[in-house]
Structure formats: structure tokens, C-alpha cells
Amino acid sequence: MNELAPIFIAALVLTFALTAVITRIIIPILKSKKMGQKILDIGPRWHKNKEGTPMMGGLAFIISTVIVGAAAAAYCVIAGKAEGIERMLLTLFLALMMACIGFIDDRAKLLKKQNEGLSAKQKFLLQLIAAGIYLAAMTLTGNMTTVLYIPYLGIKWELSWFYYVFALILICGMDNSVNLTDGIDGLASTVTAVVGAFFALASVLAGDLMGTVLSAMLIGGVLGFLVYNFYPAKIFMGDTGSLFLGGMVVGLAFMLNNPLIVVICGLVYICETLSSMIQVIYFKLTHGKRFFKMAPIHHHFEKCGWSEVKIVAVFSLVTLVLCACAIPGLR
């Protein structure tokens, strides 16, 4: 455990510093290219003043994560500590594939000059393909089994081929949930920092060097970006960044061979998706009535008069409690 601390700190600090520097550099570049966010009329009216804020800022922590990840991988190989390096690289590749989908979506929004890019079906199909490639690669390299571990109960359940169906749904579902969480300044960044800290602790307890490094980069990346993304945000991560974070978060759970643990520590993400689903279903069943004042649920609290800072603080605190509850569920 002691030998993991210096590597963890180095990866976190380097990713934080690089992200902060790159974000500062790309803000004026994105502004000059008029790559600003479009705000839907159906969204909160007070969000209109955010229109034009540079988007696709997730490129900053993606670039820094790739640089630090490559350096960490090289160091581990040279130092003879490369055990499990395939899992880290494949998980990073999953996150990058998801980021590419987000980039395509963000670019489509900019070209159309509206806040609608890829259709839901197009995005989900691409996510399924990316998740399928990841699962196939993890299986072929011997880094995945079809045994599902049930947190708290300590039960190992052999699912055979159905494991992959479950995994595809979990990966795509969590990725989209993190995407939905990115709706107000600093929310996705702060919540993900807390979840990243949980996975860092889990990886350290498991003696998993690669999981520790990846968690450190995740934390450093979102904190470095948060310097410019906290209210009032000077830049948005866009789908490019949020889908990348979703891939990292769910990938870390698979690296621990405990995928269900992300449902517990990432329950705030899931509630964002569930609130949107409930809103749509209730609206259709009642012919126009709304269950929430607005969905996803962070907009409901905005409508209730909560400030963005308060929502970020409360959601992050809830995530911290959930992460504490998830610790006994670790293997």
C-alpha cells in the first residue's frame, strides 16, 4: 500500500496540472472558433445567459489523461510493475471510444447550430459497439470472467453468455447517466471526483496498481477542469468529456471485477437517468402532466429555487455517503 501512494500522488498532481494548463489554453481557442454551447428553449430560462460558453472542454482532461497514462504505463513496464497493464489500457481505450462518440455528437451540434446532435438511437448504437469491443478485448486478454460478484452478500454468480448482455447494458447505461449529470456548472466534475476517490481507495485496498493510477488520473483530470468549470463556468466539458468520464467510471468497476459496485457509488448518476425516464413515462400516461418540475432531477431542484452551487454541494455529499456505504461491498 505504501508503494502505491507516491505513484497515486504523482499521477493525480500531473493530471491536475496538465488539465488546468490545457483548459486555460483552449478556452480562447474555442471562443475564437465560435464553438459555444447552444441552450434549448425548453431548458431553464436562466440558462440562456450561458449560451456561447465554450464546449468540448473535456478535451483538456482527455489529453492530459492520455499523456500521464502513457507515461505511467512506460514507467510501470521499465520498473517491472506491469501486471494488469492491459486492464488499464483497455479501460482507457473504452473511455476514449466513448469520448469519440461524444466528439461526433458535439461536432454535429455545432454544425447544426443547435443543442441536438446525434439521435438517441445513433448514440446508443455507437456506445453498444464501443462496449462490445471493450468486453471482447478484456475477455480475450484474460481480464474478464462471466462470474458476477454480488456486493455485501459475497455471492459469485456464473451468468455465462448473459454476463455480456448485463455488461453491455451497464456500460451504456452508466455512460449515458454521467452524460445526463453534466447539466449544471461543476456537477459532473465534482460528483465524479468523489466517485474517483472511492475507486482509488478500492484499488489501494485491493493492491491494484493500475486501478490506482487510473483513479488518480480521473480525480486529477476532473479537479483540474473544475478550476474553470465551477460556477460560473468558463467552459463546458460537452458530451466529449462526459462520455469519457462515464467510460472511466464504469471501466474502473470492471477492473475491480465488481461491476455492480458502480451502481451503489454512482447512484446519483443513475437517479439522473431514472428521473428523466419517470418524467417521460408519466407525461405520456397522464397526457401532459409532469412528475418533476423539470428533468433530469438537478433541474427540478433548480426550479425549486436551489442555486447551482447548492445542488453541486448536496449531490456531491450524497455521493460521498453512497461511496462510504459501498465500501463494505468491496471484495
C-alpha positions in Angstrom: 0.0 0.0 0.0 2.9 2.4 0.9 4.4 2.0 -2.6 1.2 2.9 -4.2 1.0 6.3 -2.5 3.8 8.1 -4.4 2.6 6.8 -7.8 -1.0 7.8 -6.9 0.0 11.4 -5.9 2.3 11.8 -8.9 -0.4 10.7 -11.4 -3.1 12.9 -9.7 -0.9 16.1 -9.5 0.4 15.7 -13.0 -3.0 15.2 -14.5 -4.4 18.1 -12.4 -1.7 20.5 -13.5 -1.8 19.5 -17.2 -5.6 19.7 -17.3 -5.6 23.1 -15.7 -3.0 24.4 -18.1 -4.6 22.9 -21.2 -8.0 24.1 -20.3 -6.7 27.7 -19.9 -5.1 27.4 -23.3 -8.1 26.0 -25.2 -10.7 28.4 -23.8 -9.7 31.3 -26.0 -9.2 28.9 -29.0 -12.7 27.5 -28.7 -14.1 31.0 -28.3 -12.3 32.2 -31.4 -13.7 29.3 -33.4 -17.2 30.2 -32.0 -17.5 26.7 -30.5 -20.1 27.8 -28.0 -22.9 25.9 -26.3 -26.5 26.3 -27.6 -29.2 26.3 -25.0 -32.6 24.7 -25.7 -35.7 26.8 -25.2 -37.2 24.0 -23.2 -34.4 24.3 -20.6 -34.4 26.6 -17.6 -34.8 30.2 -18.9 -31.9 31.4 -16.6 -29.5 29.1 -18.5 -29.9 31.3 -21.6 -27.1 33.6 -20.3 -24.7 30.5 -20.6 -25.2 30.4 -24.4 -21.9 30.8 -26.2 -19.8 29.3 -23.3 -17.1 27.2 -25.0 -17.9 23.5 -25.1 -15.9 20.3 -25.8 -13.6 21.4 -22.9 -13.4 17.7 -21.9 -10.6 17.5 -24.5 -8.4 19.1 -21.8 -8.6 16.2 -19.3 -8.7 13.6 -22.0 -5.4 14.9 -23.5 -3.8 15.1 -20.0 -5.1 11.6 -19.1 -3.6 10.1 -22.2 -0.2 11.8 -21.7 0.0 10.8 -18.0 -1.4 7.4 -18.7 1.3 6.8 -21.4 4.0 8.0 -19.0 2.7 5.8 -16.2 2.5 2.7 -18.4 6.1 3.3 -19.6 7.3 3.7 -16.0 5.5 0.5 -14.9 7.0 -1.5 -17.8 10.5 -0.2 -17.1 10.1 -0.7 -13.3 8.8 -4.3 -13.8 5.4 -3.4 -12.3 3.3 -4.0 -15.5 1.0 -6.6 -14.0 -2.6 -5.8 -15.1 -1.4 -3.1 -17.5 -3.8 -4.5 -20.2 -6.8 -3.7 -18.0 -5.7 -0.1 -17.5 -5.0 0.5 -21.2 -8.2 -1.2 -22.3 -10.3 0.7 -19.9 -8.7 4.0 -21.0 -9.4 2.9 -24.6 -13.1 2.3 -23.7 -13.2 5.9 -22.3 -11.6 7.2 -25.5 -14.1 5.4 -27.7 -16.9 6.9 -25.7 -15.2 10.3 -26.0 -15.1 9.9 -29.8 -18.8 9.3 -29.8 -19.3 12.5 -27.7 -17.0 14.4 -30.0 -19.1 13.4 -33.0 -22.2 14.4 -31.1 -20.7 17.8 -30.1 -19.5 18.5 -33.6 -22.9 17.7 -35.0 -24.4 20.2 -32.6 -22.0 22.9 -33.7 -22.6 22.2 -37.4 -26.4 22.3 -36.9 -26.0 25.4 -34.6 -28.4 23.8 -32.1 -28.3 21.7 -28.9 -29.2 18.5 -30.8 -26.5 16.3 -32.3 -26.7 12.5 -32.8 -30.1 10.9 -32.3 -30.6 8.8 -29.2 -30.6 5.6 -31.4 -27.4 6.6 -33.2 -25.6 7.4 -30.0 -26.8 4.2 -28.2 -25.7 2.0 -31.2 -22.2 3.5 -31.2 -22.0 3.0 -27.4 -23.0 -0.6 -27.8 -20.3 -1.2 -30.4 -17.7 0.5 -28.1 -18.8 -1.5 -25.1 -18.7 -4.7 -27.2 -15.2 -4.1 -28.3 -14.1 -3.4 -24.7 -15.7 -6.6 -23.4 -14.3 -8.7 -26.2 -10.8 -7.3 -25.7 -11.0 -7.8 -21.9 -12.1 -11.4 -22.4 -9.5 -12.3 -25.0 -6.7 -10.9 -22.8 -8.0 -13.0 -19.8 -9.1 -9.9 -17.8 -12.8 -10.8 -17.6 -14.8 -13.7 -16.5 -18.6 -14.4 -16.7 -18.9 -14.6 -12.9 -20.8 -11.8 -11.4 -19.9 -10.8 -7.8 -22.8 -9.7 -5.7 -21.7 -6.9 -3.2 -22.3 -7.3 0.5 -23.5 -10.9 0.0 -20.2 -12.3 -1.2 -22.0 -14.4 -3.7 -20.4 -15.3 -7.1 -23.0 -16.0 -9.8 -22.0 -17.6 -13.0 -24.0 -15.9 -15.8 -22.3 -17.5 -18.8 -23.2 -15.6 -22.0 -25.8 -13.5 -20.2 -23.0 -11.7 -18.4 -22.2 -9.9 -21.6 -25.8 -8.7 -22.0 -25.7 -7.4 -18.5 -22.3 -5.8 -19.0 -23.4 -4.0 -22.3 -26.5 -2.6 -20.5 -24.4 -1.5 -17.5 -21.7 0.2 -19.6 -24.0 2.1 -21.9 -26.4 2.9 -19.1 -23.8 4.4 -16.8 -22.1 6.2 -19.7 -25.4 7.9 -20.5 -26.1 8.6 -16.9 -22.9 10.5 -16.4 -23.7 12.4 -19.6 -27.1 13.5 -18.1 -25.4 14.6 -14.9 -23.5 17.2 -16.8 -26.3 19.7 -16.8 -25.2 22.5 -14.5 -21.8 24.1 -13.7 -19.4 21.7 -12.0 -21.9 18.9 -11.2 -20.5 16.1 -13.2 -16.9 17.1 -12.4 -17.5 17.2 -8.6 -19.6 14.1 -8.3 -17.0 12.2 -10.5 -14.2 13.4 -8.3 -15.9 11.8 -5.3 -16.5 8.6 -7.2 -12.9 8.6 -8.4 -11.7 8.9 -4.8 -13.8 5.8 -4.0 -12.3 3.8 -6.8 -8.8 5.0 -5.7 -9.5 3.7 -2.2 -10.9 0.4 -3.6 -7.9 -0.1 -5.8 -5.4 0.6 -3.0 -7.2 -1.8 -0.7 -7.0 -4.4 -3.5 -3.4 -3.7 -4.1 -4.2 -2.9 -7.7 -1.5 -0.5 -9.1 -3.2 0.0 -12.4 -6.6 0.8 -10.9 -4.9 3.2 -8.5 -3.2 5.1 -11.4 -6.3 5.3 -13.5 -8.3 6.6 -10.5 -5.7 9.2 -9.8 -5.8 10.4 -13.3 -9.6 10.5 -13.2 -9.5 12.6 -10.0 -6.8 14.9 -11.2 -8.5 15.4 -14.5 -11.9 16.5 -13.2 -10.4 18.7 -10.4 -8.1 20.4 -12.9 -11.1 21.0 -15.2 -13.2 22.1 -12.2 -11.0 25.2 -11.8 -12.7 26.6 -14.9 -15.9 24.6 -14.8 -17.2 25.6 -11.3 -20.0 28.1 -11.2 -20.0 30.4 -13.1 -18.4 28.0 -15.7 -16.0 29.5 -18.2 -16.1 26.2 -20.2 -18.3 23.1 -20.5 -16.9 19.6 -21.0 -19.6 18.7 -23.6 -20.5 15.1 -24.5 -16.9 14.6 -25.4 -15.9 14.9 -21.8 -18.9 13.5 -20.0 -19.0 10.3 -22.1 -15.3 9.9 -21.5 -15.8 10.2 -17.7 -18.7 7.6 -17.9 -16.4 5.2 -19.7 -13.7 5.7 -17.0 -16.1 5.2 -14.1 -17.8 2.1 -15.3 -14.4 0.7 -16.6 -12.9 1.0 -13.1 -15.7 -1.1 -11.7 -14.9 -3.8 -14.2 -11.2 -3.6 -13.4 -12.1 -4.4 -9.8 -14.2 -7.4 -11.1 -17.0 -5.9 -9.2 -19.2 -4.1 -11.7 -22.3 -3.8 -9.5 -20.4 -1.6 -7.1 -20.7 1.3 -9.6 -24.5 1.1 -9.1 -24.0 2.0 -5.5 -21.3 4.6 -5.6 -22.7 6.1 -8.8 -26.4 6.1 -7.7 -26.6 9.9 -8.2 -25.8 9.3 -11.9 -28.5 6.7 -12.1 -31.1 8.9 -10.4 -30.5 11.5 -13.1 -31.4 8.9 -15.8 -34.3 7.5 -13.8 -35.8 11.0 -13.2 -35.8 11.5 -17.0 -37.4 8.2 -17.6 -40.1 8.7 -15.0 -40.8 12.2 -16.4 -41.3 10.9 -20.0 -43.4 7.9 -18.9 -45.6 9.9 -16.5 -46.0 12.6 -19.2 -47.3 10.1 -21.7 -49.5 8.2 -19.2 -51.2 11.4 -17.9 -51.3 13.1 -21.3 -49.2 16.1 -20.5 -48.7 16.2 -16.7 -45.2 16.3 -15.2 -43.9 14.2 -12.3 -40.9 16.6 -11.7 -40.9 20.3 -12.3 -38.2 19.5 -14.9 -35.9 16.6 -15.6 -33.2 15.5 -15.1 -33.6 15.9 -11.4 -31.0 18.6 -10.9 -33.2 20.9 -13.0 -36.1 20.0 -10.7 -34.1 21.4 -7.7 -33.3 24.5 -9.8 -37.0 25.0 -10.3 -37.4 24.6 -6.5 -35.1 27.6 -6.0 -31.8 25.8 -5.3 -28.7 27.5 -6.6 -26.3 25.6 -8.8 -23.7 25.7 -6.1 -26.1 24.2 -3.5 -27.1 21.4 -5.9 -23.5 20.5 -6.6 -22.7 20.5 -2.9 -25.7 18.4 -1.9 -25.3 15.9 -4.8 -21.6 15.5 -4.0 -22.3 15.0 -0.3 -24.9 12.3 -1.2 -22.3 10.7 -3.4 -19.8 10.7 -0.6 -22.3 8.9 1.7 -23.1 6.4 -1.1 -19.4 5.7 -1.6 -19.0 5.2 2.2 -21.9 2.7 2.0 -20.2 1.0 -0.9 -17.0 0.2 0.9 -18.4 -2.9 2.7 -19.5 -4.1 -0.7 -15.9 -4.4 -2.0 -14.5 -7.9 -2.5 
